[in-house]
Amino acid sequence: MGLDAPAMENPSEWTVRGNKMAKDAEKNSYRRFILFVAGFFILVLGVTLILIWWKDLVVIFRGALGLILALAGLFMMYAINKTK
């Protein structure tokens, strides 16, 4: 056998490793399922809140757009003042 071949003297070690890998796979699949359920719940909650608070969100977007435009105008005036 090659140098990288597993030792044949202790075959029970392989069954222990196999069971551990199976348990790890079960843990990972359970964790992924829980994360999927939690993510789906948060997604539905977020979409619901967006729909409920749509009018308020439009007001926030308009306010943010106004603030951004005001700052852009201020920076443009500053740039014009610096180029004199």
URDAMO-V825322 format. One line per field, one symbol per residue. phi: phi as a letter, one per 40 degrees, with the letter a starting at -180 (. if undefined). A space follows every 10 residues. Layout:
phi = ???
This chain:
phi = .ccccccccb cccccccccc cccccccccc cccccccccc cccccccccc cccdcccccc cccccccccc cccccccccc cccc
